[in-house]
Amino acid sequence: MDAIKAGVEKIKEATEEKKVDTKLQKSTDPNVKPSERMDAQFEADKAAAKAAEHHSKAEQLKNKHAHS
């Protein structure tokens, strides 16, 4: 069961990383309003934090599965 949970966390991590890439592209696009670029940067940072959290959970579950 822990292996399945670890896989789910890896999928969540990948999804958040994709959001980070999308938001970072928007935050550096000169054709976008400055306020929208700032919002995109904030959202990218938030998604990066979530991705790191999912990575941590996945590693914990993977290690728990390996040692049980």
CHARMM-style PDB file with segment names, atoms N, HN, CA, C and O in Angstrom:
ATOM      1  N   MET     1       0.816  -1.188   0.000  1.00  0.00      PROA
ATOM      2  CA  MET     1       0.000   0.000   0.000  1.00  0.00      PROA
ATOM      3  C   MET     1       0.866   1.260   0.000  1.00  0.00      PROA
ATOM      4  O   MET     1       0.531   2.256  -0.641  1.00  0.00      PROA
ATOM      5  N   ASP     2       1.993   1.202   0.735  1.00  0.00      PROA
ATOM      6  HN  ASP     2       2.265   0.393   1.256  1.00  0.00      PROA
ATOM      7  CA  ASP     2       2.878   2.365   0.782  1.00  0.00      PROA
ATOM      8  C   ASP     2       3.477   2.653  -0.588  1.00  0.00      PROA
ATOM      9  O   ASP     2       3.706   3.811  -0.937  1.00  0.00      PROA
ATOM     10  N   ALA     3       3.729   1.604  -1.366  1.00  0.00      PROA
ATOM     11  HN  ALA     3       3.543   0.663  -1.083  1.00  0.00      PROA
ATOM     12  CA  ALA     3       4.282   1.810  -2.709  1.00  0.00      PROA
ATOM     13  C   ALA     3       3.279   2.545  -3.597  1.00  0.00      PROA
ATOM     14  O   ALA     3       3.661   3.404  -4.392  1.00  0.00      PROA
ATOM     15  N   ILE     4       2.021   2.212  -3.463  1.00  0.00      PROA
ATOM     16  HN  ILE     4       1.711   1.514  -2.818  1.00  0.00      PROA
ATOM     17  CA  ILE     4       0.976   2.886  -4.249  1.00  0.00      PROA
ATOM     18  C   ILE     4       0.871   4.349  -3.832  1.00  0.00      PROA
ATOM     19  O   ILE     4       0.770   5.239  -4.676  1.00  0.00      PROA
ATOM     20  N   LYS     5       0.897   4.588  -2.524  1.00  0.00      PROA
ATOM     21  HN  LYS     5       0.979   3.865  -1.838  1.00  0.00      PROA
ATOM     22  CA  LYS     5       0.830   5.965  -2.031  1.00  0.00      PROA
ATOM     23  C   LYS     5       2.036   6.768  -2.512  1.00  0.00      PROA
ATOM     24  O   LYS     5       1.903   7.941  -2.861  1.00  0.00      PROA
ATOM     25  N   ALA     6       3.210   6.138  -2.530  1.00  0.00      PROA
ATOM     26  HN  ALA     6       3.318   5.185  -2.247  1.00  0.00      PROA
ATOM     27  CA  ALA     6       4.415   6.820  -3.013  1.00  0.00      PROA
ATOM     28  C   ALA     6       4.265   7.170  -4.486  1.00  0.00      PROA
ATOM     29  O   ALA     6       4.668   8.253  -4.913  1.00  0.00      PROA
ATOM     30  N   GLY     7       3.690   6.262  -5.263  1.00  0.00      PROA
ATOM     31  HN  GLY     7       3.363   5.383  -4.916  1.00  0.00      PROA
ATOM     32  CA  GLY     7       3.454   6.534  -6.680  1.00  0.00      PROA
ATOM     33  C   GLY     7       2.493   7.687  -6.891  1.00  0.00      PROA
ATOM     34  O   GLY     7       2.692   8.515  -7.780  1.00  0.00      PROA
ATOM     35  N   VAL     8       1.460   7.743  -6.083  1.00  0.00      PROA
ATOM     36  HN  VAL     8       1.298   7.070  -5.360  1.00  0.00      PROA
ATOM     37  CA  VAL     8       0.489   8.843  -6.174  1.00  0.00      PROA
ATOM     38  C   VAL     8       1.174  10.167  -5.856  1.00  0.00      PROA
ATOM     39  O   VAL     8       0.938  11.170  -6.529  1.00  0.00      PROA
ATOM     40  N   GLU     9       2.017  10.169  -4.837  1.00  0.00      PROA
ATOM     41  HN  GLU     9       2.209   9.354  -4.290  1.00  0.00      PROA
ATOM     42  CA  GLU     9       2.733  11.400  -4.478  1.00  0.00      PROA
ATOM     43  C   GLU     9       3.680  11.826  -5.600  1.00  0.00      PROA
ATOM     44  O   GLU     9       3.845  13.020  -5.848  1.00  0.00      PROA
ATOM     45  N   LYS    10       4.298  10.868  -6.274  1.00  0.00      PROA
ATOM     46  HN  LYS    10       4.163   9.897  -6.073  1.00  0.00      PROA
ATOM     47  CA  LYS    10       5.177  11.190  -7.404  1.00  0.00      PROA
ATOM     48  C   LYS    10       4.379  11.832  -8.536  1.00  0.00      PROA
ATOM     49  O   LYS    10       4.853  12.769  -9.179  1.00  0.00      PROA
ATOM     50  N   ILE    11       3.177  11.334  -8.780  1.00  0.00      PROA
ATOM     51  HN  ILE    11       2.792  10.573  -8.258  1.00  0.00      PROA
ATOM     52  CA  ILE    11       2.319  11.923  -9.817  1.00  0.00      PROA
ATOM     53  C   ILE    11       1.938  13.347  -9.431  1.00  0.00      PROA
ATOM     54  O   ILE    11       1.964  14.249 -10.268  1.00  0.00      PROA
ATOM     55  N   LYS    12       1.587  13.548  -8.168  1.00  0.00      PROA
ATOM     56  HN  LYS    12       1.566  12.815  -7.488  1.00  0.00      PROA
ATOM     57  CA  LYS    12       1.249  14.895  -7.698  1.00  0.00      PROA
ATOM     58  C   LYS    12       2.447  15.825  -7.841  1.00  0.00      PROA
ATOM     59  O   LYS    12       2.301  16.987  -8.220  1.00  0.00      PROA
ATOM     60  N   GLU    13       3.637  15.301  -7.534  1.00  0.00      PROA
ATOM     61  HN  GLU    13       3.755  14.357  -7.226  1.00  0.00      PROA
ATOM     62  CA  GLU    13       4.857  16.096  -7.663  1.00  0.00      PROA
ATOM     63  C   GLU    13       5.072  16.516  -9.115  1.00  0.00      PROA
ATOM     64  O   GLU    13       5.385  17.675  -9.386  1.00  0.00      PROA
ATOM     65  N   ALA    14       4.907  15.584 -10.040  1.00  0.00      PROA
ATOM     66  HN  ALA    14       4.653  14.642  -9.819  1.00  0.00      PROA
ATOM     67  CA  ALA    14       5.088  15.891 -11.460  1.00  0.00      PROA
ATOM     68  C   ALA    14       4.077  16.929 -11.937  1.00  0.00      PROA
ATOM     69  O   ALA    14       4.411  17.814 -12.724  1.00  0.00      PROA
ATOM     70  N   THR    15       2.847  16.818 -11.460  1.00  0.00      PROA
ATOM     71  HN  THR    15       2.575  16.098 -10.820  1.00  0.00      PROA
ATOM     72  CA  THR    15       1.807  17.784 -11.829  1.00  0.00      PROA
ATOM     73  C   THR    15       2.171  19.180 -11.342  1.00  0.00      PROA
ATOM     74  O   THR    15       2.035  20.155 -12.080  1.00  0.00      PROA
ATOM     75  N   GLU    16       2.629  19.274 -10.113  1.00  0.00      PROA
ATOM     76  HN  GLU    16       2.740  18.482  -9.513  1.00  0.00      PROA
ATOM     77  CA  GLU    16       3.011  20.580  -9.561  1.00  0.00      PROA
ATOM     78  C   GLU    16       4.220  21.153 -10.300  1.00  0.00      PROA
ATOM     79  O   GLU    16       4.295  22.361 -10.523  1.00  0.00      PROA
ATOM     80  N   GLU    17       5.170  20.288 -10.683  1.00  0.00      PROA
ATOM     81  HN  GLU    17       5.109  19.307 -10.502  1.00  0.00      PROA
ATOM     82  CA  GLU    17       6.340  20.771 -11.420  1.00  0.00      PROA
ATOM     83  C   GLU    17       5.933  21.321 -12.782  1.00  0.00      PROA
ATOM     84  O   GLU    17       6.510  22.295 -13.264  1.00  0.00      PROA
ATOM     85  N   LYS    18       4.942  20.695 -13.393  1.00  0.00      PROA
ATOM     86  HN  LYS    18       4.473  19.903 -13.001  1.00  0.00      PROA
ATOM     87  CA  LYS    18       4.448  21.209 -14.674  1.00  0.00      PROA
ATOM     88  C   LYS    18       3.813  22.585 -14.484  1.00  0.00      PROA
ATOM     89  O   LYS    18       3.992  23.476 -15.314  1.00  0.00      PROA
ATOM     90  N   LYS    19       3.067  22.756 -13.381  1.00  0.00      PROA
ATOM     91  HN  LYS    19       2.922  22.032 -12.707  1.00  0.00      PROA
ATOM     92  CA  LYS    19       2.476  24.062 -13.079  1.00  0.00      PROA
ATOM     93  C   LYS    19       3.566  25.107 -12.883  1.00  0.00      PROA
ATOM     94  O   LYS    19       3.430  26.247 -13.327  1.00  0.00      PROA
ATOM     95  N   VAL    20       4.651  24.712 -12.213  1.00  0.00      PROA
ATOM     96  HN  VAL    20       4.761  23.786 -11.852  1.00  0.00      PROA
ATOM     97  CA  VAL    20       5.763  25.638 -11.989  1.00  0.00      PROA
ATOM     98  C   VAL    20       6.312  26.122 -13.322  1.00  0.00      PROA
ATOM     99  O   VAL    20       6.515  27.320 -13.515  1.00  0.00      PROA
ATOM    100  N   ASP    21       6.552  25.196 -14.238  1.00  0.00      PROA
ATOM    101  HN  ASP    21       6.387  24.222 -14.081  1.00  0.00      PROA
ATOM    102  CA  ASP    21       7.089  25.572 -15.549  1.00  0.00      PROA
ATOM    103  C   ASP    21       6.165  26.537 -16.276  1.00  0.00      PROA
ATOM    104  O   ASP    21       6.617  27.537 -16.834  1.00  0.00      PROA
ATOM    105  N   THR    22       4.886  26.239 -16.270  1.00  0.00      PROA
ATOM    106  HN  THR    22       4.519  25.426 -15.817  1.00  0.00      PROA
ATOM    107  CA  THR    22       3.907  27.090 -16.949  1.00  0.00      PROA
ATOM    108  C   THR    22       3.871  28.486 -16.339  1.00  0.00      PROA
ATOM    109  O   THR    22       3.875  29.485 -17.058  1.00  0.00      PROA
ATOM    110  N   LYS    23       3.835  28.546 -15.022  1.00  0.00      PROA
ATOM    111  HN  LYS    23       3.831  27.734 -14.439  1.00  0.00      PROA
ATOM    112  CA  LYS    23       3.758  29.844 -14.342  1.00  0.00      PROA
ATOM    113  C   LYS    23       5.048  30.638 -14.511  1.00  0.00      PROA
ATOM    114  O   LYS    23       5.009  31.861 -14.644  1.00  0.00      PROA
ATOM    115  N   LEU    24       6.194  29.951 -14.508  1.00  0.00      PROA
ATOM    116  HN  LEU    24       6.226  28.957 -14.400  1.00  0.00      PROA
ATOM    117  CA  LEU    24       7.456  30.665 -14.695  1.00  0.00      PROA
ATOM    118  C   LEU    24       7.554  31.260 -16.092  1.00  0.00      PROA
ATOM    119  O   LEU    24       8.082  32.358 -16.269  1.00  0.00      PROA
ATOM    120  N   GLN    25       7.050  30.540 -17.076  1.00  0.00      PROA
ATOM    121  HN  GLN    25       6.622  29.648 -16.932  1.00  0.00      PROA
ATOM    122  CA  GLN    25       7.042  31.091 -18.436  1.00  0.00      PROA
ATOM    123  C   GLN    25       6.195  32.354 -18.487  1.00  0.00      PROA
ATOM    124  O   GLN    25       6.582  33.345 -19.106  1.00  0.00      PROA
ATOM    125  N   LYS    26       5.049  32.317 -17.841  1.00  0.00      PROA
ATOM    126  HN  LYS    26       4.734  31.512 -17.338  1.00  0.00      PROA
ATOM    127  CA  LYS    26       4.168  33.484 -17.834  1.00  0.00      PROA
ATOM    128  C   LYS    26       4.805  34.642 -17.065  1.00  0.00      PROA
ATOM    129  O   LYS    26       4.647  35.803 -17.443  1.00  0.00      PROA
ATOM    130  N   SER    27       5.520  34.326 -15.995  1.00  0.00      PROA
ATOM    131  HN  SER    27       5.649  33.383 -15.689  1.00  0.00      PROA
ATOM    132  CA  SER    27       6.106  35.388 -15.172  1.00  0.00      PROA
ATOM    133  C   SER    27       7.257  36.103 -15.866  1.00  0.00      PROA
ATOM    134  O   SER    27       7.617  37.214 -15.476  1.00  0.00      PROA
ATOM    135  N   THR    28       7.836  35.486 -16.883  1.00  0.00      PROA
ATOM    136  HN  THR    28       7.544  34.583 -17.199  1.00  0.00      PROA
ATOM    137  CA  THR    28       8.944  36.125 -17.602  1.00  0.00      PROA
ATOM    138  C   THR    28       8.534  36.627 -18.982  1.00  0.00      PROA
ATOM    139  O   THR    28       9.372  37.136 -19.726  1.00  0.00      PROA
ATOM    140  N   ASP    29       7.272  36.491 -19.327  1.00  0.00      PROA
ATOM    141  HN  ASP    29       6.592  36.078 -18.722  1.00  0.00      PROA
ATOM    142  CA  ASP    29       6.780  36.938 -20.636  1.00  0.00      PROA
ATOM    143  C   ASP    29       6.574  38.455 -20.615  1.00  0.00      PROA
ATOM    144  O   ASP    29       5.756  38.952 -19.841  1.00  0.00      PROA
ATOM    145  N   PRO    30       7.305  39.198 -21.453  1.00  0.00      PROA
ATOM    146  CA  PRO    30       7.165  40.659 -21.448  1.00  0.00      PROA
ATOM    147  C   PRO    30       5.826  41.146 -22.003  1.00  0.00      PROA
ATOM    148  O   PRO    30       5.479  42.313 -21.821  1.00  0.00      PROA
ATOM    149  N   ASN    31       5.074  40.287 -22.667  1.00  0.00      PROA
ATOM    150  HN  ASN    31       5.356  39.339 -22.815  1.00  0.00      PROA
ATOM    151  CA  ASN    31       3.778  40.672 -23.227  1.00  0.00      PROA
ATOM    152  C   ASN    31       2.644  40.607 -22.205  1.00  0.00      PROA
ATOM    153  O   ASN    31       1.517  41.009 -22.494  1.00  0.00      PROA
ATOM    154  N   VAL    32       2.944  40.107 -21.025  1.00  0.00      PROA
ATOM    155  HN  VAL    32       3.859  39.781 -20.790  1.00  0.00      PROA
ATOM    156  CA  VAL    32       1.939  39.976 -19.968  1.00  0.00      PROA
ATOM    157  C   VAL    32       2.072  41.179 -19.032  1.00  0.00      PROA
ATOM    158  O   VAL    32       3.174  41.672 -18.790  1.00  0.00      PROA
ATOM    159  N   LYS    33       0.945  41.638 -18.514  1.00  0.00      PROA
ATOM    160  HN  LYS    33       0.050  41.238 -18.710  1.00  0.00      PROA
ATOM    161  CA  LYS    33       0.944  42.780 -17.590  1.00  0.00      PROA
ATOM    162  C   LYS    33       1.841  42.489 -16.382  1.00  0.00      PROA
ATOM    163  O   LYS    33       1.916  41.348 -15.927  1.00  0.00      PROA
ATOM    164  N   PRO    34       2.515  43.510 -15.868  1.00  0.00      PROA
ATOM    165  CA  PRO    34       3.387  43.298 -14.700  1.00  0.00      PROA
ATOM    166  C   PRO    34       2.665  42.682 -13.499  1.00  0.00      PROA
ATOM    167  O   PRO    34       3.228  41.837 -12.802  1.00  0.00      PROA
ATOM    168  N   SER    35       1.433  43.100 -13.258  1.00  0.00      PROA
ATOM    169  HN  SER    35       0.976  43.787 -13.824  1.00  0.00      PROA
ATOM    170  CA  SER    35       0.706  42.539 -12.110  1.00  0.00      PROA
ATOM    171  C   SER    35       0.432  41.048 -12.310  1.00  0.00      PROA
ATOM    172  O   SER    35       0.491  40.269 -11.359  1.00  0.00      PROA
ATOM    173  N   GLU    36       0.134  40.657 -13.544  1.00  0.00      PROA
ATOM    174  HN  GLU    36       0.087  41.290 -14.317  1.00  0.00      PROA
ATOM    175  CA  GLU    36      -0.102  39.239 -13.831  1.00  0.00      PROA
ATOM    176  C   GLU    36       1.198  38.445 -13.731  1.00  0.00      PROA
ATOM    177  O   GLU    36       1.192  37.286 -13.317  1.00  0.00      PROA
ATOM    178  N   ARG    37       2.314  39.073 -14.114  1.00  0.00      PROA
ATOM    179  HN  ARG    37       2.319  40.015 -14.450  1.00  0.00      PROA
ATOM    180  CA  ARG    37       3.612  38.395 -13.992  1.00  0.00      PROA
ATOM    181  C   ARG    37       3.950  38.154 -12.527  1.00  0.00      PROA
ATOM    182  O   ARG    37       4.468  37.098 -12.164  1.00  0.00      PROA
ATOM    183  N   MET    38       3.652  39.147 -11.688  1.00  0.00      PROA
ATOM    184  HN  MET    38       3.231  40.005 -11.982  1.00  0.00      PROA
ATOM    185  CA  MET    38       3.909  38.976 -10.248  1.00  0.00      PROA
ATOM    186  C   MET    38       3.040  37.866  -9.673  1.00  0.00      PROA
ATOM    187  O   MET    38       3.508  37.051  -8.879  1.00  0.00      PROA
ATOM    188  N   ASP    39       1.781  37.838 -10.075  1.00  0.00      PROA
ATOM    189  HN  ASP    39       1.401  38.500 -10.720  1.00  0.00      PROA
ATOM    190  CA  ASP    39       0.881  36.777  -9.614  1.00  0.00      PROA
ATOM    191  C   ASP    39       1.374  35.409 -10.084  1.00  0.00      PROA
ATOM    192  O   ASP    39       1.336  34.436  -9.331  1.00  0.00      PROA
ATOM    193  N   ALA    40       1.832  35.341 -11.320  1.00  0.00      PROA
ATOM    194  HN  ALA    40       1.863  36.131 -11.932  1.00  0.00      PROA
ATOM    195  CA  ALA    40       2.331  34.078 -11.864  1.00  0.00      PROA
ATOM    196  C   ALA    40       3.572  33.619 -11.100  1.00  0.00      PROA
ATOM    197  O   ALA    40       3.732  32.427 -10.835  1.00  0.00      PROA
ATOM    198  N   GLN    41       4.444  34.553 -10.748  1.00  0.00      PROA
ATOM    199  HN  GLN    41       4.314  35.521 -10.964  1.00  0.00      PROA
ATOM    200  CA  GLN    41       5.639  34.195  -9.972  1.00  0.00      PROA
ATOM    201  C   GLN    41       5.252  33.661  -8.601  1.00  0.00      PROA
ATOM    202  O   GLN    41       5.826  32.680  -8.127  1.00  0.00      PROA
ATOM    203  N   PHE    42       4.279  34.304  -7.963  1.00  0.00      PROA
ATOM    204  HN  PHE    42       3.812  35.101  -8.348  1.00  0.00      PROA
ATOM    205  CA  PHE    42       3.794  33.840  -6.662  1.00  0.00      PROA
ATOM    206  C   PHE    42       3.221  32.429  -6.781  1.00  0.00      PROA
ATOM    207  O   PHE    42       3.520  31.561  -5.961  1.00  0.00      PROA
ATOM    208  N   GLU    43       2.400  32.205  -7.801  1.00  0.00      PROA
ATOM    209  HN  GLU    43       2.158  32.910  -8.468  1.00  0.00      PROA
ATOM    210  CA  GLU    43       1.802  30.882  -8.009  1.00  0.00      PROA
ATOM    211  C   GLU    43       2.878  29.841  -8.310  1.00  0.00      PROA
ATOM    212  O   GLU    43       2.766  28.695  -7.872  1.00  0.00      PROA
ATOM    213  N   ALA    44       3.912  30.221  -9.046  1.00  0.00      PROA
ATOM    214  HN  ALA    44       4.004  31.151  -9.401  1.00  0.00      PROA
ATOM    215  CA  ALA    44       5.009  29.299  -9.346  1.00  0.00      PROA
ATOM    216  C   ALA    44       5.737  28.908  -8.066  1.00  0.00      PROA
ATOM    217  O   ALA    44       6.068  27.739  -7.868  1.00  0.00      PROA
ATOM    218  N   ASP    45       5.985  29.878  -7.205  1.00  0.00      PROA
ATOM    219  HN  ASP    45       5.717  30.828  -7.366  1.00  0.00      PROA
ATOM    220  CA  ASP    45       6.646  29.584  -5.933  1.00  0.00      PROA
ATOM    221  C   ASP    45       5.789  28.669  -5.062  1.00  0.00      PROA
ATOM    222  O   ASP    45       6.299  27.756  -4.412  1.00  0.00      PROA
ATOM    223  N   LYS    46       4.497  28.924  -5.058  1.00  0.00      PROA
ATOM    224  HN  LYS    46       4.083  29.666  -5.586  1.00  0.00      PROA
ATOM    225  CA  LYS    46       3.575  28.100  -4.272  1.00  0.00      PROA
ATOM    226  C   LYS    46       3.552  26.664  -4.816  1.00  0.00      PROA
ATOM    227  O   LYS    46       3.571  25.706  -4.043  1.00  0.00      PROA
ATOM    228  N   ALA    47       3.512  26.519  -6.128  1.00  0.00      PROA
ATOM    229  HN  ALA    47       3.497  27.297  -6.756  1.00  0.00      PROA
ATOM    230  CA  ALA    47       3.504  25.189  -6.741  1.00  0.00      PROA
ATOM    231  C   ALA    47       4.825  24.464  -6.486  1.00  0.00      PROA
ATOM    232  O   ALA    47       4.839  23.249  -6.284  1.00  0.00      PROA
ATOM    233  N   ALA    48       5.926  25.199  -6.494  1.00  0.00      PROA
ATOM    234  HN  ALA    48       5.915  26.186  -6.658  1.00  0.00      PROA
ATOM    235  CA  ALA    48       7.227  24.587  -6.216  1.00  0.00      PROA
ATOM    236  C   ALA    48       7.280  24.059  -4.784  1.00  0.00      PROA
ATOM    237  O   ALA    48       7.837  22.991  -4.531  1.00  0.00      PROA
ATOM    238  N   ALA    49       6.707  24.800  -3.862  1.00  0.00      PROA
ATOM    239  HN  ALA    49       6.255  25.668  -4.067  1.00  0.00      PROA
ATOM    240  CA  ALA    49       6.663  24.342  -2.468  1.00  0.00      PROA
ATOM    241  C   ALA    49       5.815  23.078  -2.347  1.00  0.00      PROA
ATOM    242  O   ALA    49       6.176  22.153  -1.619  1.00  0.00      PROA
ATOM    243  N   LYS    50       4.697  23.039  -3.053  1.00  0.00      PROA
ATOM    244  HN  LYS    50       4.403  23.790  -3.644  1.00  0.00      PROA
ATOM    245  CA  LYS    50       3.846  21.841  -3.028  1.00  0.00      PROA
ATOM    246  C   LYS    50       4.573  20.654  -3.652  1.00  0.00      PROA
ATOM    247  O   LYS    50       4.473  19.533  -3.152  1.00  0.00      PROA
ATOM    248  N   ALA    51       5.304  20.891  -4.738  1.00  0.00      PROA
ATOM    249  HN  ALA    51       5.386  21.801  -5.144  1.00  0.00      PROA
ATOM    250  CA  ALA    51       6.054  19.815  -5.387  1.00  0.00      PROA
ATOM    251  C   ALA    51       7.102  19.254  -4.433  1.00  0.00      PROA
ATOM    252  O   ALA    51       7.295  18.041  -4.360  1.00  0.00      PROA
ATOM    253  N   ALA    52       7.771  20.128  -3.710  1.00  0.00      PROA
ATOM    254  HN  ALA    52       7.615  21.114  -3.769  1.00  0.00      PROA
ATOM    255  CA  ALA    52       8.771  19.678  -2.741  1.00  0.00      PROA
ATOM    256  C   ALA    52       8.117  18.868  -1.622  1.00  0.00      PROA
ATOM    257  O   ALA    52       8.678  17.877  -1.153  1.00  0.00      PROA
ATOM    258  N   GLU    53       6.941  19.294  -1.204  1.00  0.00      PROA
ATOM    259  HN  GLU    53       6.486  20.099  -1.584  1.00  0.00      PROA
ATOM    260  CA  GLU    53       6.214  18.571  -0.161  1.00  0.00      PROA
ATOM    261  C   GLU    53       5.822  17.173  -0.649  1.00  0.00      PROA
ATOM    262  O   GLU    53       5.965  16.195   0.084  1.00  0.00      PROA
ATOM    263  N   HSD    54       5.332  17.083  -1.878  1.00  0.00      PROA
ATOM    264  HN  HSD    54       5.216  17.878  -2.473  1.00  0.00      PROA
ATOM    265  CA  HSD    54       4.949  15.779  -2.429  1.00  0.00      PROA
ATOM    266  C   HSD    54       6.177  14.886  -2.611  1.00  0.00      PROA
ATOM    267  O   HSD    54       6.100  13.674  -2.412  1.00  0.00      PROA
ATOM    268  N   HSD    55       7.300  15.481  -2.986  1.00  0.00      PROA
ATOM    269  HN  HSD    55       7.362  16.466  -3.148  1.00  0.00      PROA
ATOM    270  CA  HSD    55       8.535  14.709  -3.136  1.00  0.00      PROA
ATOM    271  C   HSD    55       8.945  14.119  -1.790  1.00  0.00      PROA
ATOM    272  O   HSD    55       9.320  12.950  -1.701  1.00  0.00      PROA
ATOM    273  N   SER    56       8.868  14.928  -0.764  1.00  0.00      PROA
ATOM    274  HN  SER    56       8.563  15.877  -0.837  1.00  0.00      PROA
ATOM    275  CA  SER    56       9.228  14.474   0.578  1.00  0.00      PROA
ATOM    276  C   SER    56       8.321  13.332   1.032  1.00  0.00      PROA
ATOM    277  O   SER    56       8.798  12.332   1.567  1.00  0.00      PROA
ATOM    278  N   LYS    57       7.022  13.482   0.820  1.00  0.00      PROA
ATOM    279  HN  LYS    57       6.635  14.295   0.385  1.00  0.00      PROA
ATOM    280  CA  LYS    57       6.072  12.428   1.206  1.00  0.00      PROA
ATOM    281  C   LYS    57       6.340  11.143   0.429  1.00  0.00      PROA
ATOM    282  O   LYS    57       6.282  10.048   0.988  1.00  0.00      PROA
ATOM    283  N   ALA    58       6.634  11.284  -0.863  1.00  0.00      PROA
ATOM    284  HN  ALA    58       6.681  12.174  -1.317  1.00  0.00      PROA
ATOM    285  CA  ALA    58       6.898  10.105  -1.689  1.00  0.00      PROA
ATOM    286  C   ALA    58       8.140   9.367  -1.193  1.00  0.00      PROA
ATOM    287  O   ALA    58       8.152   8.138  -1.130  1.00  0.00      PROA
ATOM    288  N   GLU    59       9.178  10.115  -0.842  1.00  0.00      PROA
ATOM    289  HN  GLU    59       9.169  11.114  -0.892  1.00  0.00      PROA
ATOM    290  CA  GLU    59      10.402   9.487  -0.335  1.00  0.00      PROA
ATOM    291  C   GLU    59      10.152   8.786   0.997  1.00  0.00      PROA
ATOM    292  O   GLU    59      10.658   7.687   1.224  1.00  0.00      PROA
ATOM    293  N   GLN    60       9.379   9.411   1.873  1.00  0.00      PROA
ATOM    294  HN  GLN    60       8.968  10.303   1.688  1.00  0.00      PROA
ATOM    295  CA  GLN    60       9.062   8.787   3.158  1.00  0.00      PROA
ATOM    296  C   GLN    60       8.297   7.488   2.951  1.00  0.00      PROA
ATOM    297  O   GLN    60       8.601   6.478   3.585  1.00  0.00      PROA
ATOM    298  N   LEU    61       7.314   7.512   2.074  1.00  0.00      PROA
ATOM    299  HN  LEU    61       7.067   8.333   1.559  1.00  0.00      PROA
ATOM    300  CA  LEU    61       6.517   6.309   1.825  1.00  0.00      PROA
ATOM    301  C   LEU    61       7.348   5.230   1.140  1.00  0.00      PROA
ATOM    302  O   LEU    61       7.185   4.043   1.423  1.00  0.00      PROA
ATOM    303  N   LYS    62       8.237   5.641   0.242  1.00  0.00      PROA
ATOM    304  HN  LYS    62       8.369   6.606   0.012  1.00  0.00      PROA
ATOM    305  CA  LYS    62       9.108   4.674  -0.437  1.00  0.00      PROA
ATOM    306  C   LYS    62      10.020   3.997   0.580  1.00  0.00      PROA
ATOM    307  O   LYS    62      10.188   2.777   0.553  1.00  0.00      PROA
ATOM    308  N   ASN    63      10.605   4.782   1.471  1.00  0.00      PROA
ATOM    309  HN  ASN    63      10.468   5.772   1.492  1.00  0.00      PROA
ATOM    310  CA  ASN    63      11.482   4.218   2.495  1.00  0.00      PROA
ATOM    311  C   ASN    63      10.708   3.340   3.467  1.00  0.00      PROA
ATOM    312  O   ASN    63      11.207   2.301   3.901  1.00  0.00      PROA
ATOM    313  N   LYS    64       9.506   3.747   3.807  1.00  0.00      PROA
ATOM    314  HN  LYS    64       9.101   4.591   3.455  1.00  0.00      PROA
ATOM    315  CA  LYS    64       8.671   2.952   4.706  1.00  0.00      PROA
ATOM    316  C   LYS    64       8.348   1.605   4.063  1.00  0.00      PROA
ATOM    317  O   LYS    64       8.366   0.572   4.732  1.00  0.00      PROA
ATOM    318  N   HSD    65       8.053   1.619   2.764  1.00  0.00      PROA
ATOM    319  HN  HSD    65       8.038   2.458   2.220  1.00  0.00      PROA
ATOM    320  CA  HSD    65       7.738   0.383   2.045  1.00  0.00      PROA
ATOM    321  C   HSD    65       8.971  -0.517   1.963  1.00  0.00      PROA
ATOM    322  O   HSD    65       8.860  -1.734   2.107  1.00  0.00      PROA
ATOM    323  N   ALA    66      10.135   0.070   1.735  1.00  0.00      PROA
ATOM    324  HN  ALA    66      10.226   1.059   1.618  1.00  0.00      PROA
ATOM    325  CA  ALA    66      11.362  -0.712   1.590  1.00  0.00      PROA
ATOM    326  C   ALA    66      11.780  -1.369   2.902  1.00  0.00      PROA
ATOM    327  O   ALA    66      12.428  -2.416   2.887  1.00  0.00      PROA
ATOM    328  N   HSD    67      11.425  -0.781   4.014  1.00  0.00      PROA
ATOM    329  HN  HSD    67      10.899   0.069   4.026  1.00  0.00      PROA
ATOM    330  CA  HSD    67      11.851  -1.302   5.310  1.00  0.00      PROA
ATOM    331  C   HSD    67      10.775  -2.115   6.023  1.00  0.00      PROA
ATOM    332  O   HSD    67      10.968  -2.526   7.168  1.00  0.00      PROA
ATOM    333  N   SER    68       9.648  -2.351   5.362  1.00  0.00      PROA
ATOM    334  HN  SER    68       9.491  -2.017   4.432  1.00  0.00      PROA
ATOM    335  CA  SER    68       8.607  -3.141   6.029  1.00  0.00      PROA
ATOM    336  C   SER    68       8.481  -4.506   5.419  1.00  0.00      PROA
ATOM    337  OT1 SER    68       7.652  -5.304   5.858  1.00  0.00      PROA
TER     338      SER     68
END
